[in-house]
């Protein structure tokens, strides 16, 4: 059991490093720093090895987030290294995740965003740097509060430009710069 605990700790540490170095460090999400500093991000490693088991974990975490005060848990990263490691399978699962939100009557309350080590936007090549805006160390479902998104967008001038700014940032950084972000110190 210690091995699983150590593995989960490493997975969380890797994900936290990605959040700190890429998401916050490159300002890919201008809303992430505040919740990170306040320790309002819940990191959960799923032991699921099937999409069905992951769906159960997702529903548990959606309910947990809905039942929790935003001051305690603002957002959840559900990391699932044991299933949906193929991006196309993962991408197909996102419809299942959205259906779960609706089935639980949480539409308009919570939403699921997506991150994956092989993330690929439609119309891009696998190695295009643009895809790295959504590349995480492990397949990850990001559970967000709709109300928090609305508040953050309202407070951030030109929020609609975030994606384009991220692409510009990554083009300036390039693949070598991305690799340097995570090089051993």
N, C-alpha and C positions, 0 to 999 in steps of 0.2 A: 504493500500500500504506500510506503514511503516513495517508491519509484513513481507512482502515479501522481503523488503530491508534488514531487520534485519536477516532474514533467509539466504539470499544470502551472507551477510557479514559473518555469522557464517560458512557457507559452505566454503567460500574462506579462512577464518582464519584456519579452520580445515585442509584444503588442504595445505595451506602454512606451517602449523606446521608439517605436514607429510613430505613435501619437505625438510624442515629444519632439522628435527630430524632423518628421515629415509634415504631419498634420498641423502642428503648432509652429514648429521651427521654420517651415516654408510658408506659413500662413495659408495653407490650403483650405482651412476652415477657420475663418476669423472668430467663430463663436466657441471654438473648442477650448481656448486657453482658460477662460473664466471657470468653466465646469471642471477642468483638470485641476486648477489651483485650489478649488473648493472641495476637491475629492468627491465630486458628485457623479463620477463615471463608475458604473458597476462593470467589472470585468468578470465574465463567466466562461469557463471552459467546459464545453459539452463533451461528454464521453460517448456521444452517439456515433454509431458506425453505420446507421441506415438513415435514409431521409425520414422515415416514419418516427424513429426515435428522436431525430432532430426536431421534427414538428412538435413532439411532446415537450421538449425542452423550450422551444420557442414560445409555445403557448403558456408554459409556466412563467417564463421571463416577461412576457407581455402582461400577464396578470400581476406579477410582482411589481412591475413598473407602474401599472395603473393604480395599484393599491398603495404605492409609496408616495410620500410628499416629495415634490420636486427639490426641495431643499436638501433632502437626504439622497435621493437618486434622481438625477436629471436625465440620464441616458444610460443605456446598457449596450455593451459590446459582447455579443454571444459568439464566442470563438469556437469553431467546430473543425478541428484538424483531422478528425477520423472519418468524415463523410463529405461528399460533394467537393472532392478535391479537383475534379475535372470542371473547368469553368462552364462548359455548356450544360452539364447536369445541374450545377449551382444556379445558373441563369434560369433554367426551367423551374427550379424550386422557388424562385422569387414569386411566381404566380401563386404557388401554394401558400407562401408566407403572407402575401396580400389577402388571400382568401381567408386565412386564419384570423387576420385582423378584423375582417368584415364579419366572419362567423361569430367572433367573440363580442361583436357590437362595439368595437373600438375604432372603427373608421371615423376619421375626423378628430380622434383623440390621440392615437399613436400611429406611427408609420415605421416601415422597415426600409433602411437604406442598405446598400451592398458594397462589400469590399472583398477582394479575392487576389491571391498571388498571381493569377493569370488573367486578371480583369482585362477585357477588351471591348471597347466601344464599337458599335456597328460602324462599318466603313473604314476601320483602321486596320493596320497590320499588327500582328501580335507584338512585335518589338517597338512599335511607335511609343515614344515617350509620353504622349498624351494619355495613354492608358494608366500611367503610374499615379494619376490623381486618385485612383480607386484601388491601387494595389496595396494590399496589406500582407503581413508575413504569413497569415493563415486565412482560410475562408472565414469570413466574419459577417454576421448579421448585426446591423446597427439599429437599435430600437430607439426611436425619438418621440418626444412629446410634440404634437402639432402646435399647441399653444406656445411652447418655447420657441419653436421655429418661427412662428408668426411674430413674436416679440423681437427676436433677434434680427429678422429681416427688416422689420419696421425701424429698428434702431441703427441699422447699417446702411449707409448711403450706397445706392447703386448695387444692391445685393445681386441683382440679375447679372452683373458683370463678373461675379466671383469665378465662374467656370472658365471664362476666357482669360482672366488674370492668372488662374492656376496653370493653364496651358502655356501661357507666356513664361511663367516662372520655370516650368519644367523644361521648356525649350532652351532657356538660358542655362539651366543647370546641366542638362544633357544626361546621358546614361552614366558617364564617368562621375559626374557630380553626385548623382543619385547613389551610386555604389560607395562613394566616399562618405556619404552621410552615415552609412551603417558599417563602415570599416572598423575593425577592432581598434580600440584606443590605446 
